[in-house]
Amino acid sequence: MKTTAHAFLRYLFSGGVAYVVDVSLFAGLHLWLQLPIAIANVPARAAGAITAYGLNHIWTFRYSLARVKYSALRYLGLWLINTGLSTILLQLLNDYSATSFYTINLKAMIELLLVLSNFTVCKFWVFKKP
């Protein structure tokens, strides 16, 4: 139980770093470069995912470097599902918002929910110990 609690705290920190990378890049691409939501969301989520994968692989779950391809393929599958959910929800909810600033708040809330909901999937599937 204690190791799970420590892993969860490390996961929250890793997720927080990835969250800042993701939301900041999305804000830059969408607000400043005026890219459409779906186009801005994918590279922002990719940058956040690369950050999260690296931190989770090495530090959070202390997964074997010898098994990178297995965890990377699983993480890619999880990323594809989450990116689809994030993009669809963001686009649907944005249709009801009045400003782009509100879009950034929506993005932040959606990504926070995804970070929190993925701990169990990462622990017991992506970075499952052999």
N, C-alpha and C positions, 0 to 999 in steps of 0.2 A: 504494500500500500504506500509506504514511504517513497519508494522509487517512482511510483506512478505520480504521486503528488509533485515530486521534484521534476519529473519529465513534463508534467503539465505546466509548471511555472516556467521552465525553459521554453516550452512550446508557445506560451503566451508572449514571452519576450521575443522569440524568433518571429512569431506572427505579427507582433507589433512593428518590428523593423520592416518586414515585408509589406505590411499594411501602409506604412508611411511611404515606401517606395512606390507602391501601386497607386495610391490615391494622389500623391504628388505628381507623378507622371501623367495620370489621367487628367488632372486639373490643367497641367501645362499643355497637353495635346488638345483638350477640348475647349478650354477657355481662351488660351492665348493663340493657338494655331487654328482654332475653329474647326477642328476635325469632327465629323459626326460621331455620335456616342459609340456605336459599334466599332468603328475604326480606331477610336482612341482607347477603348476598353481592352482590346486584345493585346496590344504591346505593353500596356500598363500592367495587366494581369501577368503577362509573361515575365516581365522584369521582377514583379513581386514574387512570382512562383520560383524563379531561379534563386532569388535571395532566400526564400523560405526553405527550399529544398536543400540548399547548401548548409544552412544553419541547422535544420532538423536532422540531416544525415550525419553530420559530424558531431554536433553538440547535444541536441535535444534527445535523440534516441540512440546516439553513439552506435550507429549501424556500421557494419563491416564495409570497408572500402572495396573488398574483393567482390561484393555483391551489388555494386553500383547499378549494373544494367537491369537487375530485377526490380530494385526500388525505383529506378528512373522510369521504367515502363509503367509501373503501377502509378507513380506520381503523375505521369503524363496523362493517364486515363482519368485520374481524379481531377486534374487541371482542366481537361476538356469538358468534363461534366460541369464543374464549377464555373468555367468561363461561359458556357452556354447558359446556365442559370443566371449568372450575373448580368450578362448582356441582355437577355430577354427581360428580366425583371427591371433593369435600369431603363430600357427603352419603353416598356409599358408604363412604369411609374413616371417617367419623364414626360410622357404625353399629357399628364395631368398637372405638371408643374408650370409655373409662370416664368421662371428665370433659370439661367445656367447655374447660378450659385446654388439654387435648390437641387440641381442635378448632382453637384459635388456632394451635398449632404446625403442624397440618396445613395450615391456610390459608396460613401463612407459607411453607412448603415448596412448595406448589403454585404460589403466585404467583411465587416466586423462579424456579422452573423455566420458567414462562411468560415472564417478563421476559427470561431468558437465551435462550430459544428463538425469540423474535420479532425479534431484531436483523436478520437477513437478510431477513425478510418486510418489515419497515419500510423498510430501505435500498433494496431492489430492487423493491418493489411499491408500498407506501403512499406513500413520499416519492421515488419514482423521478423523476429529472430528465428533463424533456421533451427 
